Amino acid sequence: MFKYLNNLKRAEEFYLKSLEFAKENKNYFLIEDILSLLIDIYKDLNVKEKVDDIKEAFFKLSIKKEKISQKLLCKLTDFYLNISDIESLKQINNLHLNILNKDVI
């Protein structure tokens, strides 16, 4: 709601509280949605460090679920492509390949 009123700081606060609640309840679907919304906010604010935090949360979530969220994968890839962060793109790709290889075995 705050995001659409262009109050990104309040939106961030709300989503971070919601994220904690979702983590406590192991609601992975909600966690993915909140991380996606946070990426949008941090992209608008151009705050790479916070997107890096989301990337780490994405890694943890993907490892727990043994599955990659395509929505988060695309948003993170887009962000890092736009800023030419090849190292982060390699890390995301390696995670994706590792999880894909687990499915094959």
C-alpha positions in Angstrom: 0.0 0.0 0.0 2.7 2.5 1.0 4.7 1.6 -2.2 1.8 2.7 -4.3 1.5 6.0 -2.3 5.2 6.5 -3.1 6.3 6.2 0.5 9.0 3.7 -0.1 10.6 4.0 3.3 7.3 3.1 5.1 6.7 0.3 2.6 10.1 -1.1 3.4 9.4 -1.0 7.1 6.0 -2.8 6.6 7.5 -5.4 4.3 10.4 -6.1 6.6 8.0 -6.7 9.5 5.8 -8.9 7.3 8.9 -10.8 6.2 9.8 -11.6 9.9 6.2 -12.9 10.4 6.4 -15.0 7.3 9.7 -16.5 8.3 8.4 -17.3 11.8 5.5 -19.2 10.3 7.6 -20.8 7.5 5.3 -19.4 4.9 7.6 -19.7 1.9 5.0 -18.4 -0.6 4.6 -15.2 1.4 8.4 -14.9 1.9 8.9 -15.0 -1.9 6.2 -12.4 -2.5 7.7 -10.0 0.1 11.3 -10.5 -1.2 10.0 -9.7 -4.6 8.4 -6.5 -3.4 11.5 -5.5 -1.5 13.6 -5.9 -4.6 11.3 -3.5 -6.4 11.7 -1.0 -3.6 15.5 -1.3 -3.4 15.7 -1.1 -7.2 13.7 2.2 -7.1 15.9 3.5 -4.3 19.0 2.2 -6.1 20.4 0.5 -2.9 22.6 -2.4 -4.1 23.6 -3.4 -0.5 20.0 -4.2 0.4 19.5 -6.1 -2.9 22.5 -8.1 -1.9 20.7 -8.9 1.4 17.7 -10.1 -0.6 20.0 -12.2 -2.8 21.3 -13.9 0.4 17.7 -14.5 1.6 16.9 -15.9 -1.9 19.8 -18.3 -1.5 18.7 -19.5 1.9 15.1 -19.9 0.7 16.1 -21.8 -2.4 18.3 -24.1 -0.4 15.6 -24.8 2.1 13.0 -25.5 -0.5 15.5 -27.1 -2.9 13.7 -25.1 -5.6 14.4 -21.7 -7.3 11.7 -19.0 -7.4 11.6 -18.0 -11.0 10.2 -14.6 -10.1 13.0 -13.8 -7.7 15.6 -15.3 -10.1 14.4 -13.0 -12.9 14.2 -9.9 -10.7 17.7 -10.4 -9.2 19.2 -11.2 -12.6 17.7 -8.1 -14.1 19.0 -5.9 -11.3 22.5 -7.3 -11.5 22.6 -7.1 -15.3 21.6 -3.5 -15.2 24.5 -2.6 -12.9 26.9 -5.1 -14.6 27.6 -7.0 -11.4 29.0 -10.2 -13.0 30.1 -11.7 -9.7 26.6 -11.7 -8.3 25.3 -13.1 -11.6 27.8 -16.0 -11.3 26.7 -16.7 -7.7 23.0 -16.8 -8.8 23.8 -19.0 -11.7 25.9 -21.4 -9.6 23.1 -21.7 -7.1 20.6 -22.4 -9.9 22.9 -25.1 -11.4 23.5 -26.7 -8.0 19.7 -27.0 -7.4 19.1 -28.2 -11.0 21.8 -30.9 -10.5 20.1 -32.1 -7.3 16.9 -32.7 -9.3 18.8 -34.8 -11.9 20.4 -37.1 -9.3 
